[in-house]
Amino acid sequence: MNLVTSEPMGYQGQRPCSNLKRDPDDKESLVSEHKQKEKGHCRQFSAIFNVVNSIIGSGIIGLPYSMQQAGLPLGILLLLWVSYVTDFSLVLLIKGGSLSGTDSYQSLVHKTFGFPGYLLLSSLQFLYPFIAMISYNIITGDTLGKVFQRIPGVDPGNFFIGRHFIIGLSTVAFSLPLSLYRDIAKLGKASLISAALTAMILIFVIVRVFTLGPFISRTEDAWVFAKPSAIQAVGIMSFRDLFENYCRNDDLVNFGRFCYGITVILTYPIECFVTREVIANVFFGGNLSKISHVLVTAVIITMATLVSLMVDCLGIVLEFNGVLCATPLIFVIPSACYLKLSEERWIHPDKIMASVLLLNGVVVMVVGFVMAVRHPQDCSHGQEIVYCFPTNVSFFNMSSFLEPITQTPVLNISTV
């Protein structure tokens, strides 16, 4: 056999044919592998956007209100303290999981305190996002209602711009369809949009600090170190409708209100995913069929919508959610689990810190609940702020600078 031509002959024989037959499979394998990598990267980005939307989202909007409740200097210190406590609680959860041989919050509590502890944790894990869903609906109805009132020719009493209709429409058109996804990664794009809108909102607020701030009279206790409602501020270091502090005819702020409403709507499904997961774990062994998935989602959203239609005081909702649900989840339960499982001496730094967190959580729960009952948050129900009452026109509403105000009195800073 000619050695020079043996390779070409062999290449034209059966071996090359088998290689040719494998080529499509190899290509499909490479393409499939490439798609899997792309899908993995997409899921990672989706997870990042969902985490950012869940942690920051509309929550960052309420930080100024919590500062106002506590006093600015003490509010900053409390914010740093809560941040540290949250981080340390996660460390305690990890150490507790290592000591108990578990890999989840639920299994850790079940191993430590048995089935009653597991039910208590599951109840809190359900109530916290469920009440957040209610508050999201309240914000959506109140915020977008103010925006739609600025549409020319629209009667402020029109049913179609009322909070009940807006809540119902947003639920049916956006919240329910987004919440029906089985894979939370599919909310990544919605979370990205929400995070971008949050950045825009912050820009609008910063602009108004420089354009509106100089014309507002200073509050007497603006720089006081601490206020009696500091405990409540710890419980509600969440979100509140910051745009209540602006006049209704401020079109820049109204656009911010619109962005805020969309942000809240896009954050809502993440909370629904959590509540549904808790229900699935407790009652369905962690697995929901397609029919059960739809039914459970529909029931949860219907319940949240009905409550939000009956309750319109956001401050009270957030206070009770903070002191009765968030505080035990963050402060009390992780510390209690670690203290029961750890065999270290009581003078060990981790045990000392866990004891401090446990005591701190109990104090916040008890004192926060008592203050929430005795001194509930004021519900303005959309009333104008005092500095919006002088007549004439608003300097900051450039689009309606010469527009006479017939319904809502606004701040006259053009002659200040």
VEXPA-410876 format. One record per atom (N, C-alpha, C, O): x, y, z. Coordinates in steps of 0.02 Angstrom, whole numbers, plus 50000, padded with zeros to 5 digits. Each point is the difference from the previous one (the first is absolute). Layout:
XYZ...
This chain:
500434994150000499575005950000500445006150000500475000550039499375004049918500385006149993499895004350063499455002350013501104998850027499945003750062499815007249988499695003350042500524999149898499845007049986499265000949988499715005050020499984989949947499295000649983499544996350049499395000249993500924996450057499584996250045499555004650042499424998350014500855007450007499595004450041499435003149961499435000350024500705002049914499445002549961499484994749986499405001350003500834992449981499524994749986499604998550063499394999149998500975000550058499644998850062499525005750015499454998750025500725007349961499585005850014499364999849959499485002550020500584994249919499414999449958499614993750017499454998949972500824996850073499664993850016499505000850057499705005350009500244989150030499484999950052500175004550059499545003050028501094997649991500175004250057499795007249990499695003050044500484999849897499775006849990499245000550000499725004950025499934989949948499275000249998499725000250071499535003850015500774992250030499755000150068500135006750032499595002450040500985000749943500145006750027499495005049975499765004350037500074995049897499515004649972499324999150033499635004850010500214989050008499364998850033499995002950071499485002050025501124998250006500025002650068500035007650003499865003150051500344999849891500085007350001499375003650021500035004550042499384993849929499395003650021499864999250074499795004750034500344989149992499894999050072500485004350041499805002950050500834997349927500495004150035499805007450000500055003550050499714998749891499795007049995499405001450045499975005150035499554990249965499425000850043500215000250073499725003750041500774992049976500234999950069500335006650019499895002650055500525000049899500335006450014499495005650005500055004350045499474995749909499495005250002499594999550065499845005050032499994988849986499614999050061500395002350061499735003150046500934995249955500425002150056500055007750003499985002950054500085000149887500045007349998499355003250025500015004950036499434992149943499355002750022499924999250075499725004350034500534990049993499944998950072500415005150038499785002550052500824999149921500415005150033499665006849998499995003750050499724998049891499655006349994499405000250048499875005150031499784989449973499424999650044500215000850073499665003250040500924993749977500265000750068500185007150017499855002450054500475001149897500175007050011499375004250007499975004550042499534994149917499375003750004499664999150068499745004750029500284989149995499704998750065500375003650056499705002350048500974998049945500395003550050499825007450001499905003050053500065000049888499825007149996499295001150026499875004950035499684990649949499315000550024499984999750076499645003750033500764991749994500024999450073500275006450032499755002250052500765000849917500285006250026499495005649999499915003650049499744997049894499495005349995499434998950049499755004850030500054988849980499474998650048500215001750071499615002750039501014995749978500255001550067500035007650010499805002550052500465001049898500045007350005499315003050007499895004550041499644993149919499325002550003499674998550067499635004150026500524990150002499704998050063500305003950058499635002250045501034998849954500335003350056499925007649995499825003350049500324999449893499965007349992499305002049978499625002750039500224995849898499335001249974499705006450027500325005350001499064994350020499665005850027500195001250073499825005150029500544990250001500185000750070500435006050014499945003150053500504998649900500465005650012499625006750003500265004850028499144995349944499625006249999499785002050071499915006050013500014989350031499755001550067500525001750051499835001750057500804997849926500525001550049499955007050029500095000850061499775004349899499925006750031499465000350052500065003550050499404992849939499455000050049500224996850065499835002550054500534992049942500254996850061500485004650037500025000150061500395003649901500455004950031499605005550036500185002150055499275000149914499595005150030499674997450064499915003850048499914989949952499684997150059500494999350058499815001050058500824997449927500484998850054500405006250018500285000350055499765004649900500485005450008500594998449956500254994450001499995010549961500514998549949500634996850028500214994849975500115008050078500614996950025499884992950025500374995449982499125003750060499864993350025499764995449944500144994050001499505008849951499774995949943500574997049961499974994249980500565009850010500594997449965500334994550040500204994949972499865006150093500304994950043499584993650000500264994549998499085006450005499564994249999500044996249934499974993949999500095009949946500074996749935500634995849997499994994449975500575008350051500624996250002499934993950045500264994749985499395006350072499914994450046499574994549969500184994250005499285007649963499564995149968500384996349944499924994049991500505009649972500404996849948500474994950029500064994449975500275007550080500474995350032499634994050029500224994349993499215007050039499614994650030499764995149947500024994050010499765008749933499774995649946500564995549976499904994149988500695008950003500584996149978500194994750052500134994349983499875007750081500184995250052499484994550007500184994350016499195007449973499474994950002500114994749947499894994050012500325008149929500164995249947500574995550020500004994049986500505008950048500564996050025499764994950051500214994249998499345007950046499734995350050499604994549966500034994250022499605007449925499634994949964500474994949969499884994050002500675008449969500494995449970500314995650053500074994049990500135009050066500304996050054499494995250029500174994350017499215007949990499484995550025499884994249953499914994450022500095007049912499934994749952500574995050003499894994049992500725008550019500584995650006499944995650063500174994149998499605008850057499944996250062499454994749996500064994750029499405006949935499434995549997500014995449939499594995449995500875005949958500034996049940499445001449952499794995649962499955010550039499455002049955500255005249951500535003050009499074998149938500215004649948499475005249982500055003149947499464997950096499505005149987499745002750067500074996950052499645009149944499735003250060499454995650031499994999050061499574998449897499444995950025500254993750034499774998350055500694998149913500254993850029500405001350064499994995950046500355009849957500375001850061499525000950059500114997350054499365006549935499515001250054499644993550018499874998850059499974997149891499664993650014500454995550041499764996650046500885003349939500474995850037500105002650071500114996150046499865010549962500145003050065499395000250045500064998350059499375003749915499405000950042499424995549981499455000750026500674994649929499484995349983499485002949953500085005449972499374990850021499475002049954499655006550020499845004049956500044997350109499715006550018500435006049978499735005049976500924994450033500455005349977499985000949925500025005549974499944988849991499955000249927499375003649977500015003949953499424994650081499375003349982500035007550015499755004149961500554997750095500065007150017500425003649947499815005449977500764991750005500425003149949499645000549934500035005249967499634989550013499635000149936499465005350000499885003349950499784997550107499495005150005500295007049991499725004149964500854997250068500325006549994500275001149929499955005449972500324989349999500265000549931499445001149950500115002949947499294994750069499435001349957499735007150011499865003649952500064998350110499685006450016500435005949977499735005049976500934994550031500425005849983499935002049927499855005849986500254989749966499905002049930499275001149982499855004049956499694992550078499295001049985499785007150019499655003349962500574999050096499835006850020500365005049956499745005449986500864992849991500355004349952499605000749935499975005349971499714989250007499585000349941499415004750010499825003849955499904996150105499455004550016500245007349997499675004349971500914997050058500265006849999500185002349929499915005849984500334989649975500145001749930499365002249964500005004949962499454991550051499375001949969499775006950023499755004049961500334997350104499805006550027500405005649967499735005149980500924993850014500435005149968499815000949927499965005749976499914988849989499815000549929499375004149991499985004549958499514994050082499375003749994500075007350016499745004349963500614997350092500075007050020500455003949953499855005749983500714991349997500495003649960499755001249928500025005749976499754989049991499785000949931499355004149996499875003249949499744996650104499395004150001500175007449995499665003749964500864998550071500205007049996500265001849930499905005549976500444989749993500265001249932499435000949951500015004749959499504990950043499465000249951499545006150011499665002149954500345000750106499615006050012500275006049961499655004949990500974994749990500315005549962499844999849926500195004549963499484990250015499804999649929499485005449986499505000350036500605003949914499535005449986499304997449987499904995149964499615008150067499304998349989499744994250042499424998249993501014999050049499794994350042499745002650066500335003850035499074994249982499705001850064500354996350056500064993949997500175009750056500344996650056499584994550032500274995450030499075005149964499574994950029499834994349953499584995750016500745004149926499874994849951500164993150028500544999150029499024996249962500094993250027500634996749971500334996250034499825005249903500554996649966500695002550020500504997149980499545008250061500645002150027500004999250076500465002450034499044994349992499974998750072500454994250019500184995949957500015003850106500484995050023499734992949992500394995549985498965003550023499724993349994500074997349929500194994249990499645010049961500054997849931500734998949980500164995249965500285009350056500714999449983500304993750030500374996449966499465002150096500264994050032499744993849963500394995349986498975004649999499724994249964500304999149931500164994449980499925011149983500284999649933500734997850000500194995749961500205007350083500714998250002500094992750021500474996649978499095001050065500044993050022499854995249943500374995349988499095006149976499804995549945500475000549941500164994949969500075011150015500395001149939500744998550009500344997949953499935003050108500724999350009500194995250056500374995249988499375005950072500234996150058499854992649992500444995950012498955002449969499814993049993500384996549945500284994650012499765008249926500384996449948500734999050018500284994749988500055010450041500704999350019500094995050056500504996350002499035003450044500054995550057499874992849981500194995450037499515003449905499854993149979500614996449973499964993949989500595009649999500614996549979500204995050054499955001450059500294992949919500254995050047500745001050014500244997950053500115005349901500725001250008500115007350015499845004349959500434997250099500105007050020500525003549957500015006149997500414990049969500505003049956499685004049943500305004549972499084993750011499665003549946499785007150020499775003949958500304997650106499855006850022500615004649996499975005850020500584991649953500615003849997499935006649962500245005150022499424994749920499925006049960499565005150036500145006049999499334991550033499575004550038500395003250058499915005950014500524990250018500405002750055500505005149975500145004950034500144994049907500465004849971499655006749987500275005350015499144994349956499615006149988499845003550066500055006150004499774990150046499845002950066500605003550030499945005550027500654991349969500605003150027500185006449963500215004950030499714995149904500145006049960499525005650018500215005850006499154992650004499525005150019500145002850069499905005950013500354989850032500185002350067500565005149996499995005050036500504993849920500555004849991499735006749974500225005350022499304994449932499705006149975499635003850055500035006150003499624990250039499635003150055500485003850046499865005650021500714991349994500495003350044500265006449968500135004950034499954995049900500225006149965499485005550008500175005850013499194992449979499465005050007500005002950070499915006150009500184989650041500005002450069500595004850013499925005150032500664993149941500595004250009499905006849966500195005150028499504994949913499865006349966499555004350043500115006050006499374991050023499545003950041500325002450065499775005050029500744991749994500355002450060500295006949988499985004350044500294996849896500325006449984499515005249974500105005950011499374991949955499535004849971499425001750046499735005649996500074989850047499435001250043500215001250073499675003850035500864993149986500225000450069500075007050028499775001450055500555003349908500115006750027499355003850015500015004950037499434993049935499375003750008499554997050054499455002450012500794992450022499614996750052500295002050067500604999550012498975002850033500225002150066500294994050038499764994449994500765007050044500344994750036499594997550059499655003850034500394989749978499664997050056500415001150063500614999549999499065002050056500355001750061500444994350026500565001150023499184992849973500384994350027500354996049945500114993950007500065009549938500294996449943500664996750018500164994649975500245008750069500664997450015500054997250071500554999050026498884999750005500014997050067500324993149995499904996449951500475001750101500384993749996499554994049998500104995449959499395004550084499564994150004499295002250014499885005350029499644990649950499305001350012499684993950033500264994549996499175006550038499684994450034499794994349954499944994350023499975007149914499784994849953500584996249969499924996849948500675003550084500594996649973499894992549995500224996849952499455000250098499874992849999499574998249940500114994949967499395009350020499584998649941500405000449936499874996449952500635008150047500415000749940500394993649986500104998149942500134998550112500364993749991499534994849969500204996249956499185003850066499534995049975499785001249929499824995349964500205011150013499755001649933500535002649954499865003649953500784994550060500525002149954499894996349935500404995849979499065006049990499784997149937499835005849955500395004849995499034995049971499845005449954499365003650021499584997250036500355008949943499395003950009499965004749941500505001549968498905000950019499915004149940500305006950011499675004650025500964996149956500365006350009499675005649960500055005850020499614992649925499715005149957499395003450031499725004649970500084993350089499485003650036500245007050020499595004450014501064996649986500285006450022500035005349945500245005550012499514992949930500025004649944499305002049978499514996450012500455009449956499355002649978499754996049939500394997349962498965002550031499704995949948500105002849930499974996249951500165010250042500065002949933500725000249977500155003149949500314993750088500704999749980500084994349949500004994250018500055007649919500014994949947500634995750001499974994149983500595008850037500614995950006499904994650053500174994249989499565007850067499874995250053499454995049980500024994250018499495008249943499484995549977500294994549954499774994350002500725007649958500334994949960500384995250046500024993949987500285008950066500324995650049499504995550035500154994250013499255008550001499484995850029499814994349953499894994350022500075007349914499834994849951500544994550000499844994150000500795008050000500554995150002499974995950064500124994049999499725009350055499954996650064499454994849999500094994450025499335007449947499454995249995500194993949959499834994350018500525006849926500224994449958500504995750037499994993949996500465009450041500504996350039499674995450050500204994250007499305008350028499654996050050499644994249967500014994450026499675006849917499644994749964500494994549979499834994150004500765007749974500494995149977500354996450058500284994649990499695008350070500294996650058499514995250032500204995250033499175006049958499464996050030500074992549987499934996150047500225001749891500034992749987500534996450041499914994250017500645009250000500524996850040499734998050068500154994650025499455009850005499714998550064499504994349994499944995750044499695004149901499534994649989500354993349993499754995050024500835004949944500394993949994500174997250069499974993950011500215010550036500194997850067499404997050036500064994650030499385008849968499404997550035499794993249971499814995550037500225003949897499804993749969500494994450018499794994350009500855007349996500504995050019499864997450070500074994050013499755010550033499844997850068499404995450000500024994750033499465007149932499404995749995500184993249971499774994850024500645005349923500204993749968500384995550048499904994050001500555008950039500414996150046499584997150057500114994350021499425009650004499624997850059499454995149982499904995050035499745006349910499404996149985500094995149941499614995349994500895005849962500064995949940500684996549994500184997649947500195002250107500644996649998500515003349955500474996749978499445009550007500485003749959499874999849926500345003449962499174992750015499854999349929499275001849986499554997450032500355007049919499335001949979499894997749928500415001349956499034995450033499824998449931499815006449964499945005350031499954994249904499835006049962499345003150024499945006150007499584989550006499355002550023500075003150070499745005450014500614991050030500105002650068500385006649999499865004550039500634995949917500405006149994499555006049982500075005350031499504993849922499555005449979499505001750055499885005950014499844989050017499495001250052500305003550061499715004750026500864992949997500325003050059500195007349985499895004450042500394996849899500185006849982499395004649998500025005550026499454992049943499395004049995499705001550068499765005650012500244989550033499725001050067500415005250039499735004450032500934994949965500445004750037499905007149975499925004650040500084996449894499935006749972499305002850014499935005950013499564989849983499325002350015499945002450072499715005250013500574990950033499985002050071500365006650011499755004450035500854996349936500385006250008499635006049970500005005450028499684993549915499635005449967499405002150042499875006050007499764989350019499415001650039500185004050063499675004950018500864993050015500225003650060500235007149983499845004750035500544996049910500255006649981499445004649977500075006150004499384991149973499425004249982499635002550061499695005349998500364991050057499665002050062500435004350045499745004150038500934995149957500465003750043500385005049956500284998149949499745008250072500365004949960500515004050040500245005249977499924992650084500495003450041500664996249997500084995050034500385007449926500624996549988500454999750062500314994950013499725010650025500445000250057499864994550051500464996850024498915002149992499814994950048500194993049974500244995850037499635003149899500174993549970500744998650006500204994450018500215010649967500734999050002500254999150072500454996050012499275007850035500224999450069499884993050027500464996950027498945000549965499854993450026500394994649963500214995150031499905005849906500404995249962500725000050025500324994750004499935011350012500695000550023500114997050068500464996050010499125006050038500124997950069499784992950014500294996750044499205000849921499744993450014500264994549955499984994150018500275007749922500244994949953500755000749986500384995250009499835010749968500705000849981500474999450059500534996949994499295006150062500454999950059500144992950025500584998450011498924997449999500164993250022500394996049948500424995850017499445005449919500364996349948500735001949998500434995749986499735010650028500695002449994500374999650066500584997950003499095004250051500345000650064499934993850044500504997450026498885000349982499864995250054500164992849981500394996750035499325000849911500044992949985500724997749984500214994950027500175008649931500704997749989500414999750064500394995450010499525009650033500375000250063499794994250045500424996850031498935002049974499754994650042500254993249977500184995850041499835003149893500254993749974500734999050017500204994650022500205010549969500714999350014500134998950074500414995850018499245007950025500104999350072499824992950024500324997450045499184999649925499804993350021500474994649973500124995050033500155006149907500424994949969500735000450021500354994950004499895011250009500715000950014500194997350068499635001050049500934995649955500254997450063500575004250028500334998150048499775007749922500525004650024499795002850068499415000050018501085002450020499865003250064499625006649988500055003049947499584999150103499595006049993500425006349992499755005249979500894994450039500425005949991500315000349931500395004649984499444990549974500255000149931499705006049963499415001450008500995002249951499755006149967499374998849959499555004250000500414990249965499414998649959499384999250043499465002349982500614994350076499434999150044499795006650032499415001350009501075002850008499845006550029499625004249950499505003250016500744996949921499685004049948499314997249984499535003849989500414989650009499354997049986499505001750055499415001349986500824998850077499565001950055499785007249995499425001750013501045002749967499845007049991499475000949945499535003850008500574992549937499515000549944499324997450022499495002949982500504991750055499374997250023499635004950045499405001249991500965001650057499695004950044499785006249962499465002750013500964999649940499835005849960499374998849959499575004449994500374989649978499414998449960499364999850041499485002549978500564994750082499424999750043499785007050020499405001550001501085002850016499845006950019499675003749943499505003550010500774995849929499715003449942499294997549987499565004049984500334989450022499334997349989499505002750050499465002449981500714997250083499535002050052499875007549999499435002349997501115001650006499935007350002499715002649934499575004450001500644992849942499745002249936499264998649994499625004149973500164990050051499294998349996499585004750045499485002449979500764998950082499645004450045499955007049972499465003250002501094999349970499985006849971499585000349938499675005149987500324989549974499584999949940499265000350018499605002849963500224994150094499315000050021499825006750033499465002849986500984999750056499845006250037500125006249959499665005150009500834994649945500155005849958500044997949927500544999849971498904998650000500004997649930500225005449952499945005950014500314991949928500225004649948499415004149974499454997549993500695008849994499485004349973499864998249927500474999349960498904999950023499804998449931499735006449968499435002050013500975001149945499795006349968499514998849944499645004549980500354989349992499554998249945500075004949942499505002049969501124999950015500115004049941499905007550010499975003649950499974998850112499915007150011500635003849982500564997450005499345008849972500575004149980500415002150061499735001050054500934999749936500445002450052499875007550010499765003449954500404999150104499865007050017500305004949950499675004849980500954993949998500335004849956499724999849929500245003649956499264992250031499684999949935499385004449998499695000649947500125002450108499365003550003500005007149974499475002249976501075001850028499975006749971499784999749927500194995449964499435009750014499704999849933500505002349947500605000550013499135001049927500385001749940500274993749967499654994949996500995005449982500264994449961500634997350031500305003250044499914991049933500604996850027500605001549956499984999049939500545003350093500615001549963500314993749971500295000049945499644994550094500344993949977499614996349948500264995349970499115006550018499614996649948500075004049935499565003849982500994995349985500175003949941499504999149944499885004649961499824989450034499544998749945499345003750009499645001049951500205001050111499385003650012500145006550037499635001950046500915001449934500235005950037499485005450002499955003750049499654997049898499495005249998499304997150007499505003449986500464990450036499354996850006499675002050065500294998850053499115004149945499675001750062499774993850037499784995149969500275005150096499814994350040499295001050026499865004950035499704990549948499305000750020499794994850052499515001050035500864993549969499794994750045500494999150058499794999950058500854999649927500484998550052500465005850010500375001749954499645001650104500455005450013500724997550002500134994550025500335009549950500684997749996500475005350027499805005750013500814992349995500505004550028500175005549951500164998849942499815007350081500185005849959500715002150018500105004350043500374992749924500705001750015500275004749947500595001950003499005000049949500235004749950500045007150027500345004349972499314996850083500015006850029500335000150068499985005050035500334989249984500334999750065500655003949998500365000450050
